[in-house]
């Protein structure tokens, strides 16, 4: 079984809810999913270089499947491979951050709306249960649990209406977004966050596509102003010009 990494080079016991290393599929696919999961939930942080051997040890496998997983993830923008075979998560800058947020705002509300007709009562119950775990994580200030729950919640929605185009694109965005957000929440905490998931659940129960799209959009934008001010440290006045939150072309019609 592929181990779940709680942090770089530190294996942890798999969680029954989100273990990407379950014995499902070929080993190289399981290693790929485990590596993606570690990035999406921020267990590998930006700017810290790692070795192929170190990743293999943390995942509990030989270097060969890890090498293939790194190749696939680097092609998706989640990792950078240097000439000396060192591997690291790319650092985030304001321009790249804006592009990722804009892309999420364009793709994820659309994916949620497309998925809405396919969300049955059982999936809605799962979403409610996931939201409860997110509430507990926020109350306890548990960043990793919050990020894992947030990822599960969004993709529980999007996966209801699987798309060969939208879903892989969204997965790639989360792959690039997760490590940075983990470092952000590590610095500013989770107290800045508002639980917009409850509004998404209410919209799904009401079969209200517009409200669902707006809830997803609000969740993506949650905390962005704090990130602008305290992490990205944009020059004064630049938020209005470049922040995705201020771009009227990205607002979902009510």
Secondary structure, DSSP 8 states (H G I E B T S, - for coil): ---EEEETTEEE---TTT-TTSS-S-HHHHHHHHHHHHHHTTSS-BT--B-HHHHHHHHTS-HHHHHHHHHHHHHTTS-EE-TTS-EEB----HHHHHHHHHHHHHHHHHHHHHHHTT--HHHHHHHHHHHHHHHHHHHHT-HHHHHHHHHHHHHHHHGGG--TTHHHHHHHHHHHHHHHHHHHHHHH-STT----HHHHHHHHHHT-HHHHHHHHHHHHHTTHHHHIIIII---TTHHHHH-GGG-GGG----
